[in-house]
Amino acid sequence: MRRERIGRGPGPGGWRLLGVLLLLLAAAPIVHRYLVAYPDDQWQVDLEVYREAGRSLLVGRPVYLFETEVPQLLPFTYPTFSAVLAIPLALVPFGVAGWLWTAFQLALLWCTVGLAFRPLLQRAGARAGLAQGAVAAACVWISPVGESIRFGQVNAVLVALCLVDVVRGRDGVTVLGRRVRWPRGALVGVAIAIKLTPGVFLVHFALTRQWRELRHAVVAAVAVTLGTFLVAPEASAEYWTSALLSSDRLGPNAGSSNQSLRGFLLRLYLSAGLTQALWIVLALVAAVLGYRVAREMHRRGSLVGEVAACGMVAILVSPVSWLHHVYWGVLVLAAVVGDGRDRRRVVAAAVQLVALWFAWPWIGASLLASPSVPTVVARFLQNGDLWWSVVALVVLHRVVPTRPGSPDQLREGLDGSATRRSSITARD
């Protein structure tokens, strides 16, 4: 038996280990760039914000008034629950926290790819672990994932929570050999308590009449938020009455990093009133069209596409959507490619993947200083991730088919039966 095993190659566990090594090798240049060769004054700057917020709770200083050291001077801008979760980061040296958080992000990317690309990976059979590593290696090089590692961001956590909740909420997951279940929608509520942008799922649950999921999400978000009030009442009151209302705390909203519709309008340098009016109109249009795609994904049975579409809505309608927020694009790629049997879907996903390998906003911003490049071209590229998010919704709507057992297929089956009965009656 041992000779036969050697002849056949590694078992599933061995292929999985090779997949992990492949991901680590692909991530090594990115990790070296941002954790080894990066300037000290820009090292994991967002992670420093989280860590200092946790430290503020420990030492009793104001969470939302404290700013990181020069030259960044960044304040904490998230719900207080995020500061509570950051307390463990404050208990270890900053350098150690950076490496631990990066390893955690890579682990979450591995898990996200394994769940989102499952139909594609299953085709690899026993080598699914190696295939998972190959897909994760390709995804680690997309600009939003790299930016998340660069800054020490929290996007990997939010995407993983929402994906696991929507896709596995009914069946649960196996942890250490035991099946763990939770009320579907609750993890989305936890994600909302960490950062408000996943709140787009509440509207989606209501539009698709997923009342149980909506209730679970609201209850979880409220319960976590109220629990945080008990732990940190002053900081919680400060966030909900003051810090939340100040978008300037997030940084220069008109900078290239802001890839929301509002960021695009701010870079047109129109009057404040006109910018605000146009943003409201465009945000409403984007919400209507984006939620329509999300509803279609739900009706067609594409749970990954459902989460991906909601993520795109969050990017478009939020006042500020930094480059790393497009981390939701990993789910778009998974929903579009499906099981890899449809050539059109594979080509669409490949084009989208390659497009995300480039940091278009930085490219466009640098071209603005070149006299040989037309300004309109540079401005177009400067908003590259915004255009990618818009096109992603179109591609999702056009290429993701109805899946077996989905509400659309059941409806088509009923309609077909009714049609056949009508034709039989007419013939009789």
C-alpha positions as CSV (number, residue, x, y, z in Angstrom):
1,M,0.0,0.0,0.0
2,R,2.8,2.4,0.8
3,R,4.5,1.8,-2.6
4,E,1.1,2.5,-4.3
5,R,0.7,5.7,-2.3
6,I,4.2,6.8,-3.3
7,G,3.5,6.0,-6.9
8,R,0.2,8.0,-6.8
9,G,1.9,11.0,-5.2
10,P,0.8,12.9,-2.1
11,G,-2.5,12.5,-0.5
12,P,-5.0,15.4,0.0
13,G,-3.1,16.6,3.0
14,G,0.1,16.7,1.1
15,W,-1.4,18.6,-1.8
16,R,-2.9,21.0,0.7
17,L,0.5,21.6,2.2
18,L,2.0,22.2,-1.2
19,G,-0.9,24.7,-1.9
20,V,-0.1,26.6,1.3
21,L,3.6,26.7,0.4
22,L,2.6,28.0,-3.1
23,L,0.6,30.8,-1.5
24,L,3.5,31.7,0.9
25,L,5.9,31.8,-2.0
26,A,3.7,34.1,-4.0
27,A,3.1,36.4,-1.0
28,A,6.8,36.5,-0.1
29,P,7.7,39.5,-2.3
30,I,4.7,41.4,-1.2
31,V,5.4,40.7,2.5
32,H,9.1,41.6,2.1
33,R,8.2,44.9,0.4
34,Y,5.7,46.0,3.0
35,L,7.0,44.5,6.2
36,V,10.8,44.4,5.6
37,A,11.8,47.0,3.1
38,Y,9.1,49.5,3.8
39,P,9.9,52.9,5.5
40,D,9.3,52.9,9.3
41,D,7.1,55.9,9.1
42,Q,4.7,54.1,6.8
43,W,4.9,50.6,8.3
44,Q,1.5,49.1,8.8
45,V,-0.1,52.5,9.4
46,D,-3.7,51.3,9.7
47,L,-2.8,48.4,12.0
48,E,-1.1,51.0,14.2
49,V,-4.4,52.9,14.3
50,Y,-6.3,49.7,15.5
51,R,-3.5,48.8,17.9
52,E,-3.4,52.3,19.5
53,A,-7.2,52.2,19.8
54,G,-7.0,49.0,21.8
55,R,-4.2,50.6,23.9
56,S,-6.3,53.6,24.5
57,L,-9.0,51.4,26.1
58,L,-6.3,49.8,28.3
59,V,-4.7,53.0,29.5
60,G,-7.9,55.1,29.7
61,R,-7.1,57.8,27.1
62,P,-9.8,59.1,24.7
63,V,-10.1,56.6,21.8
64,Y,-11.3,59.0,19.2
65,L,-9.1,62.0,20.1
66,F,-5.8,60.2,20.1
67,E,-3.8,60.3,16.8
68,T,-0.8,58.1,15.7
69,E,2.7,59.6,15.7
70,V,4.1,62.0,13.1
71,P,4.0,62.0,10.1
72,Q,0.7,60.1,9.8
73,L,-1.4,61.6,12.6
74,L,-4.2,59.2,11.9
75,P,-7.2,59.0,14.2
76,F,-9.3,55.9,15.0
77,T,-12.5,56.0,12.8
78,Y,-14.2,52.6,13.4
79,P,-16.9,51.5,15.9
80,T,-15.7,51.0,19.4
81,F,-16.1,47.2,19.1
82,S,-13.2,47.3,16.7
83,A,-11.1,48.9,19.4
84,V,-12.1,46.1,21.8
85,L,-11.0,43.5,19.3
86,A,-7.7,45.3,18.9
87,I,-6.8,44.9,22.6
88,P,-4.7,41.7,21.9
89,L,-2.7,43.6,19.3
90,A,-1.8,46.2,22.0
91,L,-0.4,43.5,24.3
92,V,2.4,42.5,21.9
93,P,5.2,44.7,20.4
94,F,4.1,46.6,17.3
95,G,6.6,44.7,15.0
96,V,5.2,41.4,16.2
97,A,1.6,42.6,15.7
98,G,2.4,43.4,12.1
99,W,3.7,40.0,11.3
100,L,0.9,38.2,13.2
101,W,-1.8,40.3,11.4
102,T,-0.2,39.7,8.0
103,A,-0.2,35.9,8.7
104,F,-3.8,36.2,9.8
105,Q,-4.8,38.0,6.5
106,L,-3.1,35.3,4.4
107,A,-4.9,32.6,6.4
108,L,-8.2,34.3,5.8
109,L,-7.4,34.7,2.1
110,W,-6.7,30.9,2.0
111,C,-10.1,30.2,3.6
112,T,-12.0,32.7,1.5
113,V,-10.6,31.2,-1.7
114,G,-11.4,27.7,-0.5
115,L,-15.0,28.6,0.1
116,A,-15.7,31.1,-2.8
117,F,-13.9,29.0,-5.5
118,R,-15.2,25.7,-4.3
119,P,-16.9,24.6,-7.5
120,L,-13.7,25.2,-9.4
121,L,-11.4,23.6,-6.8
122,Q,-13.6,20.4,-6.6
123,R,-12.7,19.7,-10.2
124,A,-9.1,19.1,-9.1
125,G,-10.1,16.1,-7.0
126,A,-7.4,15.1,-4.5
127,R,-5.2,18.0,-5.8
128,A,-7.8,20.5,-4.7
129,G,-5.4,21.8,-2.0
130,L,-2.8,22.6,-4.6
131,A,-5.4,24.2,-6.8
132,Q,-6.5,26.3,-3.9
133,G,-3.0,27.5,-3.3
134,A,-2.6,28.4,-7.0
135,V,-5.8,30.5,-7.0
136,A,-4.9,32.1,-3.7
137,A,-1.4,32.9,-5.1
138,A,-3.1,34.7,-8.1
139,C,-5.4,36.6,-5.8
140,V,-2.7,37.7,-3.4
141,W,-1.2,39.8,-6.2
142,I,-4.3,41.8,-6.9
143,S,-4.0,45.4,-5.9
144,P,-6.6,45.4,-3.1
145,V,-5.1,42.4,-1.3
146,G,-1.7,43.9,-1.6
147,E,-2.9,47.2,-0.2
148,S,-4.6,45.4,2.7
149,I,-1.3,43.8,3.6
150,R,0.5,47.1,3.1
151,F,-1.6,49.0,5.6
152,G,-2.5,46.1,7.9
153,Q,-6.2,46.5,7.0
154,V,-9.3,44.6,8.2
155,N,-10.9,43.9,4.8
156,A,-10.0,40.2,4.9
157,V,-12.0,39.8,8.1
158,L,-15.1,41.5,6.8
159,V,-15.2,39.6,3.5
160,A,-14.6,36.3,5.3
161,L,-17.4,36.9,7.9
162,C,-20.0,37.9,5.3
163,L,-19.0,35.1,2.9
164,V,-19.1,32.3,5.5
165,D,-22.3,33.6,6.9
166,V,-24.2,33.7,3.6
167,V,-22.7,30.6,2.0
168,R,-22.4,28.3,5.1
169,G,-24.9,29.9,7.5
170,R,-27.4,27.0,7.0
171,D,-24.9,24.1,7.3
172,G,-22.2,25.6,9.6
173,V,-18.5,24.8,9.4
174,T,-16.4,22.1,10.9
175,V,-13.9,23.3,13.5
176,L,-11.5,20.7,15.1
177,G,-13.8,17.9,14.0
178,R,-17.0,19.5,15.4
179,R,-19.8,21.1,13.4
180,V,-20.3,24.7,14.5
181,R,-23.6,26.4,13.5
182,W,-25.0,29.9,14.1
183,P,-28.1,31.8,13.1
184,R,-27.6,32.8,9.5
185,G,-27.1,36.5,9.3
186,A,-25.4,36.8,12.7
187,L,-21.9,37.0,11.3
188,V,-23.0,39.8,9.0
189,G,-24.2,41.6,12.1
190,V,-20.8,41.1,13.8
191,A,-19.1,42.5,10.6
192,I,-21.4,45.6,10.8
193,A,-20.3,46.1,14.5
194,I,-16.7,46.0,13.3
195,K,-17.2,48.4,10.4
196,L,-20.4,49.9,9.2
197,T,-20.0,49.2,5.4
198,P,-21.4,45.6,5.6
199,G,-24.6,47.3,6.6
200,V,-25.5,47.1,2.9
201,F,-26.5,43.5,3.5
202,L,-29.4,44.7,5.7
203,V,-31.0,46.4,2.8
204,H,-30.3,43.4,0.6
205,F,-31.9,41.0,3.1
206,A,-35.0,43.2,3.2
207,L,-35.2,43.5,-0.6
208,T,-34.9,39.7,-1.0
209,R,-37.3,39.1,1.9
210,Q,-34.8,37.2,3.9
211,W,-36.5,38.3,7.1
212,R,-34.9,35.7,9.4
213,E,-31.4,36.7,8.2
214,L,-32.2,40.4,8.6
215,R,-33.4,39.8,12.1
216,H,-30.4,37.8,13.1
217,A,-28.0,40.4,11.6
218,V,-29.7,43.3,13.4
219,V,-29.9,41.5,16.7
220,A,-26.2,40.5,16.5
221,A,-25.1,44.0,15.5
222,V,-27.2,45.7,18.2
223,A,-26.2,43.1,20.9
224,V,-22.5,43.5,20.1
225,T,-22.8,47.3,20.1
226,L,-24.7,47.4,23.4
227,G,-22.2,45.0,24.9
228,T,-19.4,47.4,23.8
229,F,-21.2,50.2,25.5
230,L,-21.0,48.3,28.8
231,V,-17.2,47.7,28.3
232,A,-16.3,51.2,26.9
233,P,-19.3,53.6,27.5
234,E,-17.4,56.9,26.9
235,A,-15.7,55.8,23.7
236,S,-19.0,54.3,22.4
237,A,-20.9,57.5,23.1
238,E,-18.2,59.5,21.4
239,Y,-18.3,57.4,18.3
240,W,-22.1,57.4,17.8
241,T,-22.6,61.1,18.6
242,S,-19.5,62.7,17.0
243,A,-16.8,60.6,15.3
244,L,-19.2,58.8,13.0
245,L,-20.5,62.1,11.6
246,S,-17.0,63.4,10.6
247,S,-15.9,62.0,7.2
248,D,-12.8,64.2,7.3
249,R,-11.4,61.9,10.0
250,L,-10.9,59.3,7.2
251,G,-8.3,61.4,5.4
252,P,-8.3,63.4,2.2
253,N,-11.5,62.3,0.6
254,A,-10.5,63.7,-2.9
255,G,-7.3,61.7,-3.0
256,S,-6.7,58.9,-5.6
257,S,-7.2,56.3,-2.9
258,N,-10.9,57.1,-2.6
259,Q,-12.5,55.0,-5.3
260,S,-16.2,55.6,-4.4
261,L,-18.5,57.7,-6.6
262,R,-18.1,60.5,-4.1
263,G,-14.3,60.4,-4.5
264,F,-14.7,60.5,-8.3
265,L,-16.9,63.6,-8.0
266,L,-14.6,65.3,-5.5
267,R,-11.7,65.0,-8.0
268,L,-13.8,66.9,-10.5
269,Y,-13.5,69.9,-8.1
270,L,-17.0,71.2,-8.6
271,S,-18.8,73.3,-6.1
272,A,-19.6,71.7,-2.8
273,G,-23.4,71.9,-3.3
274,L,-23.2,70.4,-6.8
275,T,-20.9,67.7,-5.7
276,Q,-23.2,66.7,-2.9
277,A,-26.3,66.7,-5.2
278,L,-24.6,64.7,-7.9
279,W,-23.3,62.2,-5.3
280,I,-26.8,61.6,-3.9
281,V,-28.2,61.0,-7.4
282,L,-25.4,58.7,-8.5
283,A,-25.4,56.8,-5.2
284,L,-29.1,56.2,-5.5
285,V,-28.7,54.9,-9.1
286,A,-25.8,52.7,-8.1
287,A,-27.7,51.3,-5.1
288,V,-30.8,50.5,-7.2
289,L,-28.8,48.8,-10.0
290,G,-26.4,47.1,-7.6
291,Y,-29.1,45.7,-5.4
292,R,-30.9,44.5,-8.5
293,V,-27.9,42.5,-9.4
294,A,-27.6,41.2,-5.8
295,R,-31.2,40.1,-5.9
296,E,-30.7,38.4,-9.2
297,M,-27.7,36.5,-7.8
298,H,-29.9,35.4,-4.9
299,R,-32.7,34.3,-7.2
300,R,-30.2,32.4,-9.4
301,G,-28.8,30.6,-6.4
302,S,-25.3,32.1,-6.6
303,L,-24.5,32.8,-3.0
304,V,-21.0,33.9,-3.7
305,G,-22.3,36.3,-6.4
306,E,-24.9,37.6,-3.9
307,V,-22.1,38.5,-1.4
308,A,-19.9,39.9,-4.2
309,A,-22.7,42.2,-5.6
310,C,-23.4,43.6,-2.1
311,G,-19.7,44.3,-1.7
312,M,-19.7,46.2,-4.9
313,V,-22.7,48.3,-3.7
314,A,-20.7,49.1,-0.6
315,I,-17.8,50.3,-2.6
316,L,-19.9,52.5,-4.9
317,V,-22.2,54.2,-2.4
318,S,-19.9,54.7,0.6
319,P,-18.6,58.2,1.1
320,V,-15.1,56.9,1.2
321,S,-13.9,53.6,-0.4
322,W,-10.2,53.1,-0.3
323,L,-8.3,50.9,-2.8
324,H,-8.1,48.0,-0.3
325,H,-11.9,48.0,0.0
326,V,-12.0,46.4,-3.5
327,Y,-10.9,43.2,-1.7
328,W,-14.6,42.1,-2.4
329,G,-13.3,41.7,-5.9
330,V,-12.0,38.2,-4.9
331,L,-15.6,37.1,-4.6
332,V,-16.5,38.6,-7.9
333,L,-13.8,36.6,-9.6
334,A,-15.1,33.4,-7.9
335,A,-18.7,34.0,-8.8
336,V,-17.8,34.8,-12.4
337,V,-15.5,31.8,-13.1
338,G,-17.8,29.3,-11.5
339,D,-16.6,25.8,-12.0
340,G,-14.4,26.8,-14.9
341,R,-16.4,24.8,-17.5
342,D,-17.8,27.8,-19.4
343,R,-15.1,29.4,-21.5
344,R,-16.8,32.7,-21.6
345,R,-16.9,32.9,-17.8
346,V,-13.2,31.8,-17.5
347,V,-12.1,34.5,-20.0
348,A,-14.2,37.2,-18.2
349,A,-12.7,36.2,-14.8
350,A,-9.2,36.2,-16.2
351,V,-9.6,39.7,-17.7
352,Q,-11.0,40.9,-14.4
353,L,-8.1,39.3,-12.5
354,V,-5.4,40.8,-14.7
355,A,-7.1,44.2,-14.4
356,L,-6.9,44.0,-10.6
357,W,-3.2,43.2,-10.7
358,F,-2.6,46.9,-11.6
359,A,-3.0,49.8,-9.1
360,W,-4.8,52.0,-11.6
361,P,-5.4,54.9,-9.2
362,W,-1.7,55.3,-8.5
363,I,-0.9,54.9,-12.2
364,G,-3.4,57.6,-13.2
365,A,-2.2,59.9,-10.4
366,S,1.4,59.6,-11.6
367,L,0.4,60.2,-15.3
368,L,-1.3,63.5,-14.3
369,A,2.2,65.0,-14.0
370,S,3.2,63.9,-17.5
371,P,2.6,66.6,-20.2
372,S,2.6,63.9,-22.9
373,V,-0.5,62.1,-21.4
374,P,-3.9,63.7,-22.0
375,T,-5.5,64.7,-18.7
376,V,-8.7,62.9,-19.5
377,V,-6.8,59.6,-19.9
378,A,-4.9,60.1,-16.6
379,R,-8.2,61.0,-14.8
380,F,-9.9,57.9,-16.3
381,L,-7.1,55.6,-15.0
382,Q,-7.1,57.4,-11.7
383,N,-10.6,56.1,-11.2
384,G,-9.7,52.6,-12.4
385,D,-11.0,50.7,-9.4
386,L,-14.3,52.5,-9.5
387,W,-14.8,51.5,-13.1
388,W,-13.8,48.0,-12.3
389,S,-16.5,47.8,-9.6
390,V,-19.1,49.1,-12.0
391,V,-18.1,46.7,-14.7
392,A,-18.1,43.8,-12.1
393,L,-21.8,44.3,-11.5
394,V,-22.5,44.2,-15.2
395,V,-20.4,41.0,-15.7
396,L,-22.1,39.3,-12.7
397,H,-25.5,40.0,-14.2
398,R,-24.5,38.8,-17.7
399,V,-22.5,35.7,-17.1
400,V,-23.6,34.0,-13.8
401,P,-26.3,31.5,-14.8
402,T,-29.2,30.0,-12.8
403,R,-28.0,27.2,-10.6
404,P,-29.9,23.9,-10.0
405,G,-32.4,24.1,-7.2
406,S,-32.4,28.0,-7.3
407,P,-35.7,29.9,-7.0
408,D,-35.5,30.9,-10.7
409,Q,-35.2,27.3,-11.8
410,L,-38.0,26.1,-9.6
411,R,-40.2,28.9,-11.0
412,E,-39.3,28.0,-14.5
413,G,-40.2,24.4,-13.8
414,L,-43.6,25.4,-12.4
415,D,-44.2,27.7,-15.4
416,G,-43.1,25.0,-17.8
417,S,-45.5,22.5,-16.1
418,A,-48.3,25.0,-16.3
419,T,-47.6,25.6,-19.9
420,R,-47.6,21.9,-20.7
421,R,-50.9,21.5,-18.9
422,S,-52.4,24.4,-20.8
423,S,-51.3,22.9,-24.1
424,I,-52.7,19.5,-23.2
425,T,-56.0,21.1,-22.2
426,A,-56.1,23.0,-25.5
427,R,-55.5,19.9,-27.5
428,D,-58.1,17.9,-25.6
